[in-house]
Amino acid sequence: MSKCEHCIARQLNSMKSLTKEELKRVSDCKTTKFYKKGEIIFEEGESLNGVFCVRHGVAKLTKLSANGNDQTVKLLGKGELLGQRSIISDERTNLSAIALNDIELCYVPKDQIVEPLQQNQVFSFDVLQNLAKDLRGAEGDLIDMAQKSVKQRVAQALIYVEKEFGVDEKGYLNLVLSREDYANMAGTATESAIRILSQFKKDGLISTKGKQIKIENLQKLKLVD
């Protein structure tokens, strides 16, 4: 098990602001957890006793809608934290976390996060900044759901995946998602997402190879209506 002090992933989240002593305490008590693709990390309404840091792989945060469908709220990759909001607010989770592919997580007990929050102002401010960014993102998502067409939301999902996870040497999106995943991100039925992606392909905006997708014309994709 690697030490937190030497972990590249922690440079991508608020834990980079912990002191050497705090990092050592975290490193000494953390555990490593592995989840297979599709496994639940935690469920909506669950009480958490710690936070998870993504070491390898990708997780998705989902919300169960009134009609019983899952809405994908966010994708979390290397270095991102899961469950910190529930720990800080001392509330049950309002989202579920699911392994989008095989994933390795570092699990840090609650007290190793709460104590530095109370004593380390730099860490506390960094956490607040990240929570504020998440809130702004959630507000933006609400506006998009209300104002953008389904076609625009599917296009936005593709752009988001490219921006956050990049492309491989052949230009295909690094993160391979199912059509159902894209539908959940766009807040629509899987059949609608499949139809829209087929239209994007016909219009030359994307190309596909199996489940892999390559964005061929980013500017036009941004302008779909």
C-alpha positions as CSV (number, residue, x, y, z in Angstrom):
1,M,0.0,0.0,0.0
2,S,1.5,3.4,-1.0
3,K,1.9,6.2,1.4
4,C,-0.4,9.2,1.1
5,E,2.6,11.5,1.2
6,H,3.8,10.0,-2.1
7,C,0.4,9.5,-3.8
8,I,-0.1,11.5,-7.0
9,A,-3.9,11.2,-6.6
10,R,-4.0,13.3,-3.4
11,Q,-2.4,16.2,-5.3
12,L,-5.8,16.4,-7.2
13,N,-8.0,17.0,-4.2
14,S,-8.2,18.9,-0.9
15,M,-5.9,16.5,0.9
16,K,-2.9,18.2,-0.7
17,S,-3.5,20.9,1.9
18,L,-2.9,18.6,4.9
19,T,0.3,18.9,6.8
20,K,2.9,16.1,6.8
21,E,1.8,15.0,10.2
22,E,-1.9,14.9,9.2
23,L,-1.0,13.0,6.0
24,K,1.0,10.5,8.0
25,R,-2.0,9.8,10.3
26,V,-4.3,9.4,7.3
27,S,-1.8,7.1,5.7
28,D,-1.4,5.0,8.8
29,C,-5.2,4.4,9.2
30,K,-6.5,4.3,5.6
31,T,-7.5,1.0,3.9
32,T,-7.7,0.1,0.2
33,K,-11.0,-1.1,-1.2
34,F,-11.7,-2.6,-4.6
35,Y,-15.0,-2.7,-6.5
36,K,-15.9,-4.4,-9.7
37,K,-17.7,-2.6,-12.5
38,G,-21.3,-2.0,-11.5
39,E,-20.8,-2.6,-7.8
40,I,-22.3,-0.1,-5.3
41,I,-19.8,1.8,-3.2
42,F,-22.5,3.4,-1.1
43,E,-26.2,3.9,-1.5
44,E,-28.5,7.0,-1.2
45,G,-29.6,7.4,2.4
46,E,-26.6,5.6,3.9
47,S,-24.6,6.9,6.9
48,L,-20.9,7.1,6.1
49,N,-18.0,6.7,8.6
50,G,-15.3,7.9,6.2
51,V,-14.5,9.3,2.8
52,F,-13.2,7.5,-0.4
53,C,-10.4,8.8,-2.6
54,V,-10.2,7.4,-6.1
55,R,-6.8,5.9,-6.8
56,H,-7.6,4.1,-10.1
57,G,-10.8,3.8,-12.1
58,V,-14.0,5.9,-12.3
59,A,-17.1,6.1,-10.1
60,K,-20.5,7.7,-10.9
61,L,-22.7,9.6,-8.5
62,T,-26.4,8.9,-9.2
63,K,-29.8,10.2,-7.9
64,L,-33.0,8.2,-8.0
65,S,-35.7,10.3,-9.6
66,A,-39.4,10.3,-8.8
67,N,-40.1,8.0,-11.8
68,G,-37.6,5.4,-10.6
69,N,-34.8,6.1,-13.0
70,D,-31.2,6.9,-12.1
71,Q,-29.9,10.3,-13.0
72,T,-26.1,10.4,-13.3
73,V,-25.0,13.6,-11.4
74,K,-21.2,13.4,-11.8
75,L,-18.3,11.1,-12.8
76,L,-15.4,10.9,-10.5
77,G,-11.9,9.9,-11.6
78,K,-8.4,9.7,-10.1
79,G,-7.8,11.8,-7.1
80,E,-11.4,12.8,-6.5
81,L,-13.2,12.3,-3.2
82,L,-16.5,10.6,-2.5
83,G,-18.6,11.2,0.6
84,Q,-16.9,14.3,2.0
85,R,-20.1,16.4,1.9
86,S,-22.0,13.8,4.1
87,I,-19.1,13.6,6.5
88,I,-18.8,17.4,6.9
89,S,-22.6,17.9,7.2
90,D,-23.0,14.8,9.3
91,E,-26.0,13.8,7.2
92,R,-26.9,10.6,5.3
93,T,-25.9,10.5,1.7
94,N,-28.3,12.0,-0.9
95,L,-26.6,10.3,-3.8
96,S,-25.4,6.7,-4.6
97,A,-21.9,6.0,-5.7
98,I,-21.4,3.1,-8.2
99,A,-18.2,1.8,-9.8
100,L,-18.3,2.7,-13.5
101,N,-15.4,0.3,-14.2
102,D,-13.1,-1.7,-11.9
103,I,-12.0,0.8,-9.3
104,E,-9.5,1.1,-6.5
105,L,-10.4,3.4,-3.6
106,C,-8.5,4.6,-0.5
107,Y,-10.9,4.7,2.5
108,V,-10.1,7.3,5.2
109,P,-12.0,7.2,8.5
110,K,-14.2,10.2,9.4
111,D,-12.1,11.5,12.3
112,Q,-9.0,11.9,10.1
113,I,-11.0,14.4,8.0
114,V,-13.0,16.2,10.7
115,E,-10.1,16.9,13.0
116,P,-8.0,18.7,10.3
117,L,-11.1,20.6,9.2
118,Q,-11.3,22.0,12.7
119,Q,-7.6,22.7,13.1
120,N,-6.1,23.3,9.6
121,Q,-7.5,26.5,8.1
122,V,-5.8,26.0,4.7
123,F,-7.4,22.5,4.4
124,S,-10.8,23.8,5.6
125,F,-10.7,26.6,3.0
126,D,-9.7,24.2,0.2
127,V,-12.6,21.9,1.1
128,L,-15.0,24.8,1.1
129,Q,-13.8,25.9,-2.3
130,N,-14.4,22.5,-3.7
131,L,-17.8,22.2,-2.2
132,A,-18.7,25.7,-3.7
133,K,-17.5,24.4,-7.1
134,D,-19.7,21.3,-6.7
135,L,-22.7,23.5,-5.8
136,R,-22.1,25.8,-8.8
137,G,-22.0,22.7,-11.0
138,A,-25.2,21.4,-9.5
139,E,-26.9,24.7,-10.2
140,G,-25.7,24.7,-13.8
141,D,-27.0,21.2,-14.2
142,L,-30.5,22.3,-13.0
143,I,-30.5,25.1,-15.5
144,D,-29.4,22.9,-18.3
145,M,-32.1,20.4,-17.5
146,A,-34.7,23.2,-17.7
147,Q,-33.4,25.1,-20.6
148,K,-31.5,22.8,-23.0
149,S,-33.0,20.2,-25.3
150,V,-32.2,16.5,-24.9
151,K,-30.0,16.7,-28.0
152,Q,-28.0,19.5,-26.5
153,R,-27.7,17.6,-23.2
154,V,-26.3,14.5,-25.0
155,A,-23.8,16.6,-26.8
156,Q,-22.8,18.2,-23.5
157,A,-22.3,14.8,-22.0
158,L,-19.9,13.9,-24.8
159,I,-18.0,17.1,-24.4
160,Y,-17.8,16.7,-20.6
161,V,-16.3,13.2,-21.0
162,E,-13.7,14.4,-23.4
163,K,-12.8,17.4,-21.2
164,E,-12.6,15.4,-18.0
165,F,-11.0,12.1,-19.2
166,G,-9.3,12.9,-22.5
167,V,-8.8,10.8,-25.5
168,D,-6.5,7.9,-26.5
169,E,-3.9,7.9,-29.3
170,K,-6.5,7.4,-31.9
171,G,-8.8,10.2,-30.7
172,Y,-11.4,8.0,-29.0
173,L,-12.7,9.0,-25.6
174,N,-10.6,7.4,-22.9
175,L,-13.7,6.7,-20.8
176,V,-15.9,4.1,-22.5
177,L,-19.5,4.5,-21.4
178,S,-22.7,2.6,-22.4
179,R,-25.5,4.3,-24.2
180,E,-27.5,3.9,-21.0
181,D,-24.8,5.9,-19.1
182,Y,-25.1,8.7,-21.7
183,A,-28.8,8.6,-21.3
184,N,-28.6,8.9,-17.5
185,M,-26.2,11.8,-17.8
186,A,-28.5,13.6,-20.2
187,G,-31.6,12.8,-18.2
188,T,-33.4,11.0,-21.0
189,A,-34.4,7.4,-22.1
190,T,-31.8,5.1,-23.5
191,E,-33.7,4.8,-26.8
192,S,-33.5,8.6,-27.2
193,A,-29.8,8.7,-26.5
194,I,-29.1,6.0,-29.0
195,R,-31.2,7.8,-31.6
196,I,-29.4,11.1,-31.0
197,L,-25.9,9.5,-31.0
198,S,-26.8,7.8,-34.4
199,Q,-27.9,11.2,-35.7
200,F,-24.6,12.8,-34.5
201,K,-22.7,10.0,-36.3
202,K,-24.8,10.6,-39.5
203,D,-24.0,14.3,-39.3
204,G,-20.3,13.7,-39.0
205,L,-20.1,15.1,-35.5
206,I,-18.8,11.8,-34.0
207,S,-17.6,8.4,-35.2
208,T,-17.9,5.1,-33.3
209,K,-16.1,1.7,-33.0
210,G,-18.2,-0.6,-30.9
211,K,-18.9,1.3,-27.6
212,Q,-16.0,3.7,-28.3
213,I,-16.8,7.2,-29.5
214,K,-14.6,9.8,-31.1
215,I,-15.7,13.5,-31.4
216,E,-15.0,14.5,-35.0
217,N,-16.2,18.1,-34.9
218,L,-16.2,19.6,-31.4
219,Q,-17.3,23.1,-32.5
220,K,-20.4,21.8,-34.3
221,L,-21.2,19.5,-31.4
222,K,-21.2,22.6,-29.1
223,L,-23.7,24.3,-31.4
224,V,-26.3,21.6,-31.7
225,D,-29.8,22.8,-31.0
